[in-house]
Amino acid sequence: MKKLCVMLLTVLLISLIPMQGASAAEPVITAKSAILVDAVTGEVLFEKNPHEKLPPASVTKIMTMLILMEKIEGGELTLADQVTISANASGQEGTRLMIETGEVRTVEELLYGVAVESGNDAAVALAEKMSGNVGNFVALMNQRAKELGMNDTNFVNPCGLSADEHYTSAYDIALMSRELIKHPLIFKYITTWMVDVHVGKNNEILRTLANTNKLLSQKDYIDGIKTGFTDAAGYCVSITGKKGDLRLISVIMKAETSAIRSVEADGLLQYGFQSYQAVYPIKKNDTVGEINVLNADENTVKLTVDQDVYKLLPISGSGQITKSLVMDSEQIYAPVAEKQKVGKLIVKIGDEQIAEIDVYTAAAVKKCSYFKYLTKVKSVLFP
């Protein structure tokens, strides 16, 4: 049986992590429903009626954009693919990109129409491109919602126009928002403040689109995601913001005015930034130690990990971070493969274990040649 070797690598005090002062008081939210979550873990930091089923208006388009991102990254679509606009798409009510029946637009142009202009016609055109017709796409939306655990949700259309049985909750919006921002490509579109887009069969109309999320131009830490409004839904929004390593998502549903929506959504973010900190005791590809290698040119090889260790902590919190390296054996024999598993790293904050992750060799190590082996033996015997 292999002997386990436990080595205590590092001890850090959380108090050495930059603090921002005492936690902020919880904000007062007048909107019908709201939630604040950590974007990495989904941990809920504030909630008000988080599971109440309400009409989401154009916040619906988060799911439409999510499915589009998944299809692009899966190779089913490209941004350059062309879409012929149907009468159904061009005939949508409400906010529109103003595309005409029969004109041809690229997926990217329609994505700008959804993310910036919040165009219902652009959302329907993309839905038809992805699934053939709106009915098929709505079924896909609801299937994806189930997969994400969105148990308060039922979609009827891809754009958010008011309809019977079209509803979701602040909690579910946070779930699909978290999933959307896992796709780096989407930030190109949800952070765009203004963009010029041609529409019309002959590209005869130049439209300058301005993002419906006004917070983008007001707060440098906010970089998405989507607003919504109908008479039934009131003013809704899902926003995300980042300070340092901490990314949060704030959702407001059924605010009375757009100003209240913005103030309360941003207030939730600020509360989170003032009350919590993101700590990464270990990051992917960090060197966490080394191990002796026998029968090799190199006497040791460095050790690494292939994932982050992340923890959300109250700013007012304190504790001790310890990282313990537990090896399968004290030494290994060449040849050694790159990313050969050789042990585990256990990370604790105080008495709480927050992670146990595999440890790998950072590089391959070849077995030394016969002549080099003789040279090594000679150097030991005849120093």
N, C-alpha and C positions, 0 to 999 in steps of 0.2 A: 504493500500500500504506500502510495506517495505521502511523504511528510508535508504537512501544511506549514507554510512559512508566513507569519503575519508581521507586516512591517508598517509602523505608523509613520506616514509620510509627512503630513503637514497639520499644524493646528493654527487656525486663524480666528480672531475675534470678530464677531459681527459688528461690534462697535467701531471697527476699523473701516467698515463700509461707509461711504459718505451718507450722512443723515440729513434730513431736510426739516427737522423740527418735530413738534408734536403732531399727532393726527388731527385732521380737520374735523369740524362738526359735520354731521350728515346734512346734505342739502335738503331744502324743502322743495318737493316736487308737486306741482298742481296738475300736471298731466294725468290722464286716467291710468296709465300704466308706464312703468319704466324699469330698466335694469342696467347694471354696470357689471361687466365681467372682465377678468383677466383673459387676454386674447390667447395666451399660450395654454393655460390649463382649463379655462372655462369657469374657474372659481367665481362664484357670485359675490360681489363686494357691496352691492346695494340692490334692493328690489322693492317695487311697489306693484301689487297685482300682476306679478310676472306671467301668470298662466291664464289671464283673462283673454278670451277669444274676441278679437276686434278686427275690423277691416284695416288692412295695412296700406291701402292706396299704392303708390308707386314703389314703396319699399319692397313690394312683390318682385320687382325687377332684379333684386339681389339673387334670387333663385335662377332667374333667366340667365343672368351673367355667369353664375356658378356653373350651370350646365354647359354654357358656351365655352368657358375656360377648360372644363374637363374634356370636351370634345376636341378643342384645339390642341391641348397637351397630349391627348390620346391619338392624334394624327388623323382624326375623322374630318376635320375642317382646317382651313387656314384663314388668316386674316385677309388674304388676297382673293379668296373665293368670291364669285359673283352671285348676287341674289336678284332675281327678277321680282319686282314688287307686284303683289296680287291686289285685286280690287278689295279683298277683305282687309289687307294690311293698310292700304291707303285710305280706307274708309273709316278708320278708327276715330273715336271721339276723344276729346280732352287734349292734353298737350301732345303736339305732333312735331315730327321732323319735317313735315310737309312734302313727303315723297309721293310721287304720282304712280298710278297704275301703269305697269309696263316698263317703267324705267329700271335701269340696272344699277345697283349699288354694291360695293364690296362689303364683306362681313365687317371689316374695320370701320367703315363709314357708319354702318348701322350701329356698331358698338358705341361709337362716339355719340350717336343719336340717343342711345339708351342711357349711357353713363353720365353724359353732360346735360343734354336737353331733356331727358326723361320722356322721350317720344314713345307714345303708345304704338304708333304705326311701325316704328323701327323694331320694337320688341316683338310684335306679331310677325313681322317679316323674318326676323331671326328664328322665331319659333317654327315657322313654316319651313325654313331652310333646314333646320336641324331634324325635324320629325315628320315632314311631309304635310302636316296640317296641325291646327291649333289643338284639336282634341287629343291627338297622339302626344303632343308636347305637354299638355296639362297632366296627362297620365304619368309622364316621365317626371314632371315636377313633384307630383304627390308621392311617387315611388322614392325619389331622392330624399324627400322630406322624411319619409318613414325610416330610411337608412340612417339619417342623421339624428333620429330620436325626436323629431318635431311632432310631438303627440297632440299639440293644440292647433294643428294646421290643416286646412283644406283649401287647395287652390282651384279656381275655376277658369282663370285666364292668365296669360304671361305678363300682363302689363299693370294690373292693379285697379282697373276700372271697377266701380262698385257693382257687386252681383250677389245674389242670394248664395249662401254657403261658401263665400270666399272670405276666409278669415285666418288669422294666425295670432301669436302672442309675442310679447316682448322677449320672453325667454327663447322662443323658437327663432325669432329674428336674430338674436345673438348667436344661436347655433349656426345658422346659415351664413351669417356674416363672418364668423370665425373660419368657416370652411372656405369662403370666397377669398379671404386675404392670405390663405396659404399659397395662392397662385401669384407669384411676383408680377406676372404680366398685367394683371388687372389694375395695378397702381398707376400704370401709364394713363389709364382712362379715367379712373375715379378721382385722380388728383388734377386732371386738366381743368384749368379755370376757364379759359376761352379757346375756341378752335373754329377755324373756317371750314365749312363743308359745302360742297356743291350738291344741288338737287335739281330735279327736272330731267326730262328725257334727253335733253341736249346739254345738260349741265349748265343751263342758262341762268340759274338762280344761285347766287352765293349767299350763304347764311352764316352769320357769326353766332356761334352757340356760347352761352354763358352758363356755367354750372349752377344747378338749382341749390347746391349746398354752399350757401354764402359763407359758412364758417371757414371754408378753404382759404378765402382771401383775408380772413380776420385773425386766424390763429395759426402760427407756423408749425405747431405740433400736430395739427389735424390733417389727415391725408386720406379721407374717404368718409362715408361710403355712398349713402343714398337717402334722399328725402322723399316725402310723399304727401299728397293732400287730395282729399275729396270732401264733400260735405258730410258724408257718412263717417269717414275715418278721422276727420279733423287733421291736424298737422302732425306728421310722423317723421321720424328720422332714425337712421342707424349711422353713428359716426365712429371712427377709430382715430386714435391719436397715440403718439409715442414720445416719451421722454427718456433718454438714456436707453436702458435695456427693457424698460417697462412699456408694453403696449396694452391698451385698454380698448374696450368696445362699449359704447353707451347707446342705449335705445330709448326713445321717447315715443309713446303712442297717445294719440288723441289730445294733443295740446290745443289750447283755444286759439292761439295766434302763431304765426311763423316766428315772431320775436321771442315768445315764451318757449317755443320749441328749441330755438338756438341757445337761449340762455340756460335752460334746464339741462339740455344735452351736454353743453360745455361745462356746466357746473358739476355734473357727475364726473366728467373726466378730471377736472381740477381736484375734486374731492379724492379721487383715486390716487392721483399723483402726489398729493400732500399726505396721504395716509399709508401708502404702501411702497415697497421697493422690490425690484427684481434682482435676485441673487443667482449668479452662476458659479457655484463652487468649482465646477469642472466644465470645460467646453470641448466639443468634438475636436479630436486630433491633438489635444493637450498631451504633453509628455508627463507621465505620472510616476516614472521610475525606470529602473533597468534591471536586467537579470544576467547572471553569468552564463556564458555559452562555452561548452567544452568541445574540443576537437574542431576548432574554427580559427580562422585568421584573426577575427576580432574576439576579444575576451568577453565582451558584453554586448547586449543589444537593448536599445531603448524600448520602453513600453508606452502604449497609448490607448485611448478609448475612442469609440466611433459614434458617440452621442453626447449631447449636452445633459448636464444635470442642472435643473432649474427649480427655484423655489421662490414663491411670493411670500414676503414677510411684512408685517406691520413695521412702519418706520420707527415706532416707539419700542419695538421688540429688541431683545438682546439674547445672546447665546453664544455658543462656541461651535464653530464648524470644524469637524475632524474628518480626515480622509484616511482610511486604513486599507492598505494593499494586502490582499490575501492571495498568496501564490500557491499553485498546485504543487510546486517543488522549488527547492532553493536554486536549482540550476537546470539547464536544458542542454541537449546534445545537438550539434550540427549534423545534418543540414536543418535549417530553420526556415519555415515559409513566412512570407510577409502576412501579417494579420493572423498569425497562429495564436489561438487562445491559450493563455498561460495562467489565468487567475481572475480575480474579481476585485473591484474597488467598492468599498462600502463608505458611504457619505452620511454623516450625522450632523444634526444641529441640536446641541445639547444631548438629551437622551433619545431624541427622535431620529430614527433612521429614515432618510428621505430618498435614498437610492442605493441599489446594488447592481452594478453594471460590469460587463465583461471587460477584461484587459487583454490586449493583443500586442504581439511584437510589431514594432514600427517599420521594420525592414526585414528582408530575407538575409540569411547568413549561410554562406556556403561552407561545406566541410573542407578543412584545410587539406592541401595535397600531402602526399607521403613525404616529400622532401622537406616541406615546411614543418611537418609534424616532427621529423627527425631533428630539425634545427631547434625546435622548441624544447624537445627532450634534452638535447645537448646543452642548451642554455640553462636548464634547470640543474642538470648533473654537474656541469662545469661552468659555473658562473664566472 
